Amino acid sequence: MKAQPIQQDRIFIGPASAEEELIAAAQNHNEDAVRELIRRLNPRIFRVARGIMASDAEAEEVVQETYLKAFTKLDTFRGEARFSTWITRIAVNTALMQARRAHLQEEYDTVTEDVNFTSRVVVFPGQEANRPEADMGRSQMRVFLEDAIGCLPAELRLPFLMREAEGMSVLDIAKDLSLNPITVKTRLFRARRRLRTALEGRIGGGFDAIFPFDGKRCVNMADRVVDQLKVEGRL
């Protein structure tokens, strides 16, 4: 999804706009600022939702509902946390509520387990040279990764995606999910251990390719959110 810089009300809205400016403009019902924020946040919010929900379709519903909730109550955002953290928490809560409605509630319990976090339990894509699997097409690799990660239980899948696909720190994940950092580390360890057999020796790309949310899907999401916000008189 390519965002076009737009000059509106003396505010430059585009890919280089500062987040603070976009949020202020969105609070003033600037449609282009809303679209740019959605464009930036789509990959993370979709991956967070997909970490909890069992399918892309369910995750996409969560993403849309998350944006509607966030932009409807955007005036309550005070900047006490990062905007991405604020909306990530909305996404997590929205996904958990939807999962409960679908009788798929996953329990996020505190796990105590003595594990060696320094040991490598997954051969990450691209870290071994001259592997015959390196010829595998990136699109084929992504499908394989998504299938393997999709089979993880939600309590392991969500922190794994937040860490490996979004590059979030253990502390940030712990804050967003209201978990002890040790619990997050334990779940990351378990996720990697479960994926080892499925992934080792068969992938040649990177985790940044999994569960993408860009291109036409990104544009469509922005269109749907903006249209609903207009119906509700928010834009």
C-alpha positions, -999 to +999 in steps of 0.1 A: +000+000+000+017+032-012+007+063+007+006+096-013+018+127+006-011+151+010-011+187+020-042+194+041-049+222+066-012+230+066-004+195+079+018+173+057+003+138+057+025+112+042+050+083+049+075+107+066+050+124+089+057+121+126+034+099+145+025+127+169+014+149+140-007+120+125-024+113+158-032+150+163-046+152+128-066+121+133-081+135+165-092+164+143-110+140+120-084+141+092-091+111+070-056+110+054-040+108+088-063+079+098-054+061+066-017+067+071-019+054+107-037+023+095-011+017+068+017+018+094-001-003+120-016-030+097+012-055+098+016-055+136-021-054+144-029-082+120-001-104+133-012-098+169-048-107+160-036-137+140-016-148+170-048-153+189-074-161+162-074-194+143-078-180+108-069-150+086-106-141+082-112-140+120-080-120+125-091-095+098-124-090+116-104-083+148-082-058+130-112-038+117-129-038+151-097-027+167-094+003+145-130+013+149-126+011+187-093+030+187-104+058+163-138+062+180-121+069+214-089+085+200-095+115+222-088+093+252-052+087+240-029+108+262+004+097+250+013+080+283+024+049+263+034+046+227+005+047+203+014+013+189+014-001+225-020+015+232-036+001+200-019-033+204-036-037+238-069-029+222-062-055+196-053-082+221-085-075+242-107-074+211-093-107+199-097-124+233-133-112+235-140-126+200-123-159+209-144-162+240-175-156+219-164-184+196-157-207+226-120-206+218-107-189+249-071-195+256-058-192+291-028-170+296-014-186+328+019-179+345+043-207+337+073-214+358+098-236+341+136-239+343+148-236+307+181-226+291+171-195+271+206-191+256+203-223+235+191-221+200+161-242+194+152-232+159+174-228+128+161-194+117+156-188+080+187-176+062+212-183+090+228-213+074+246-208+042+244-230+011+214-249+022+196-266-008+163-253+005+175-217-002+161-221-037+127-223-023+105-195-035+097-168-009+060-172-014+062-210-009+083-204+023+058-180+037+029-204+031+049-232+049+058-209+078+022-197+082+009-233+082+035-243+108+030-213+131-008-215+126-007-249+142+008-235+174-016-230+203-026-193+207-007-187+239+025-197+221+017-183+186+010-147+198+042-140+216+062-158+189+047-135+162+052-104+183+088-113+188+099-128+155+076-111+130+073-077+147+107-076+164+093-066+198+114-070+229+105-095+256+097-067+280+074-050+255+056-082+248+052-088+286+038-053+291+013-056+262+001-091+273+002-083+310+026-113+315+057-119+335+088-116+312+099-151+324+065-164+311+071-147+278+106-163+275+091-197+284+065-194+258+090-183+231+112-213+241+082-237+238+071-222+204+106-225+189+109-260+202+076-271+186+086-254+153+120-270+152+110-302+135+087-284+110+111-256+101+146-270+103+161-277+069+131-265+049+130-227+049+153-202+033+137-168+040+128-149+071+101-146+097+094-110+085+075-126+055+048-144+075+012-132+078+017-101+057-010-074+056-002-051+028-011-042-008-048-045-017-057-059+017-042-029+034-061-005+012-093-024+017-090-023+054-084+015+054-114+019+031-137-001+054-126+016+086-129+051+070-163+044+056-176+032+089-161+061+108-179+084+083-212+066+089-207+072+126-199+109+120-163+105+132-148+118+100 
